[in-house]
Amino acid sequence: MSTSPGTRRRSTRRRRSRALSAVLITVLCLGLGLGIATQVQRTRSGDALADSRPQDLVVLLDGLQEREAALREDIAESEAALRRLRASGDTSAAALGEARARAGALAVLAGTVPVAGPGVELVVTDPGRQVGPETLLDVLQELRGAGAEAVQVGDVRIGVDAAFTGVPGSIALDGRQLAAPYRIRAIGDPSTLAAALNIPGGVVDTVRRGGGDSELTERDRLEITALRPLTDPQYARPAN
């Protein structure tokens, strides 16, 4: 028995709707996973904060609460978008708009588009060639934990698979050699990012103890123009 054109169109619309729903659910799960990972990281570092001043802890707590609120807002928006898609079907303008918005957000996370916004700029000097790759990795982890949405180190855009290698005085990022002073730009809430880097015993103190120095500046607007190449996964494939 042949299938009518109308039936085929309805079947195609259902498949597309399921695909869009799967994408939104994936984004929602990634947001939840990031929130859980950030909370675990902060819990594990609790002992290091035992000697911190109360005012520093208050600032850090405010930053964490802002990050939690942002994640909850992302979850609510994703759930609302999923409900709209399920109600309207994939032929509506709402479905196309949601897909484009999600594609733009994922492009920012993947580092494949230039971005601009408020944030911080950290310049790390290393006159004694004693700052190692682990110190720059600590900077990146603190920025991510404080909610940085995009980061650039020198001329290299940070992505999910970015890696610092080398030894003190000779550091490479994704195979590209970095030269001191190391300039790090991050887009996010400036006060929260600055508080995370300045907390006693944190990154700024680590750089100073290692023989280096740093200058941290909050910016109302930063531009991150370096891009990461878009590569095809070798093993991972969509489940649906």
Backbone hydrogen bonds, N-H to C=O, Kabsch-Sander energy under -0.5 kcal/mol:
donor,donor_aa,acceptor,acceptor_aa,energy
8,R,4,S,-2.2
9,R,5,P,-2.4
10,R,6,G,-2.3
11,S,7,T,-2.3
12,T,8,R,-2.4
13,R,9,R,-2.6
14,R,10,R,-2.2
15,R,11,S,-2.1
16,R,12,T,-2.5
17,S,13,R,-2.4
18,R,14,R,-2.4
19,A,15,R,-2.1
20,L,16,R,-2.5
21,S,17,S,-2.4
22,A,18,R,-2.2
23,V,19,A,-2.0
24,L,20,L,-2.2
25,I,21,S,-2.4
26,T,22,A,-2.1
27,V,23,V,-2.3
28,L,24,L,-2.3
29,C,25,I,-2.4
30,L,26,T,-2.2
31,G,27,V,-2.1
32,L,28,L,-2.1
33,G,29,C,-2.6
34,L,30,L,-2.4
35,G,31,G,-2.0
36,I,32,L,-2.3
37,A,33,G,-2.7
38,T,34,L,-2.4
39,Q,35,G,-2.1
40,V,36,I,-2.5
41,Q,37,A,-2.4
42,R,38,T,-2.3
43,T,39,Q,-2.3
44,R,40,V,-2.4
45,S,41,Q,-1.3
46,G,43,T,-1.5
49,L,45,S,-0.6
49,L,46,G,-1.3
50,A,47,D,-1.3
52,S,49,L,-1.6
57,L,53,R,-2.1
58,V,54,P,-2.2
59,V,55,Q,-1.9
60,L,56,D,-2.3
61,L,57,L,-2.7
62,D,58,V,-2.5
63,G,59,V,-2.0
64,L,60,L,-2.3
65,Q,61,L,-2.5
66,E,62,D,-2.3
67,R,63,G,-2.3
68,E,64,L,-2.6
69,A,65,Q,-2.4
70,A,66,E,-2.3
71,L,67,R,-2.3
72,R,68,E,-2.5
73,E,69,A,-2.2
74,D,70,A,-2.3
75,I,71,L,-2.4
76,A,72,R,-2.6
77,E,73,E,-2.6
78,S,74,D,-2.5
79,E,75,I,-2.6
80,A,76,A,-2.4
81,A,77,E,-2.5
82,L,78,S,-2.3
83,R,79,E,-2.1
84,R,80,A,-2.3
85,L,81,A,-2.3
86,R,82,L,-2.3
87,A,83,R,-1.9
88,S,84,R,-2.5
89,G,85,L,-2.4
92,S,89,G,-1.1
96,L,92,S,-1.3
97,G,93,A,-2.4
98,E,94,A,-2.5
99,A,95,A,-2.2
100,R,96,L,-2.2
101,A,97,G,-2.4
102,R,98,E,-2.5
103,A,99,A,-2.2
104,G,100,R,-2.2
105,A,101,A,-2.2
106,L,102,R,-2.6
107,A,103,A,-1.8
108,V,104,G,-1.7
109,L,105,A,-2.0
110,A,106,L,-2.4
111,G,107,A,-1.0
112,T,107,A,-2.1
113,V,107,A,-0.6
115,V,224,I,-2.3
117,G,222,L,-2.1
119,G,219,R,-2.2
120,V,186,A,-2.1
121,E,217,T,-2.6
122,L,184,I,-3.1
123,V,215,E,-2.2
124,V,122,L,-0.6
124,V,182,Y,-2.8
125,T,123,V,-0.6
125,T,213,D,-2.5
129,R,126,D,-1.3
132,G,130,Q,-0.5
135,T,132,G,-1.0
136,L,132,G,-1.2
137,L,133,P,-2.1
138,D,134,E,-2.0
139,V,135,T,-1.9
140,L,136,L,-2.2
141,Q,137,L,-2.5
142,E,138,D,-2.5
143,L,139,V,-2.3
144,R,140,L,-2.6
145,G,141,Q,-2.8
146,A,142,E,-1.6
147,G,144,R,-1.6
148,A,143,L,-2.7
149,E,187,I,-3.1
150,A,187,I,-0.9
152,Q,185,R,-2.7
153,V,156,V,-2.7
154,G,152,Q,-0.6
154,G,183,R,-3.0
156,V,153,V,-2.3
158,I,151,V,-2.8
162,A,159,G,-1.4
165,T,172,A,-2.7
167,V,170,S,-1.9
169,G,131,V,-1.3
170,S,167,V,-2.7
172,A,165,T,-2.7
173,L,176,R,-2.8
174,D,163,A,-2.6
176,R,173,L,-1.8
177,Q,175,G,-0.5
178,L,171,I,-3.1
182,Y,124,V,-2.7
183,R,181,P,-0.6
184,I,122,L,-3.2
184,I,182,Y,-0.6
185,R,152,Q,-2.8
186,A,120,V,-2.4
187,I,150,A,-2.6
188,G,118,P,-2.0
188,G,186,A,-0.5
193,L,189,D,-2.5
194,A,190,P,-2.6
195,A,191,S,-2.2
196,A,192,T,-1.9
197,L,193,L,-1.7
198,N,194,A,-2.0
199,I,195,A,-0.8
202,G,199,I,-2.3
204,V,197,L,-1.8
206,T,202,G,-2.2
207,V,203,V,-2.6
208,R,204,V,-2.0
209,R,205,D,-2.6
210,G,206,T,-1.5
211,G,208,R,-1.5
212,G,207,V,-2.4
213,D,125,T,-1.6
215,E,123,V,-1.9
217,T,121,E,-2.4
219,R,119,G,-3.3
222,L,117,G,-2.8
224,I,115,V,-3.0
225,T,223,E,-0.6
228,R,111,G,-3.0
231,T,229,P,-0.7
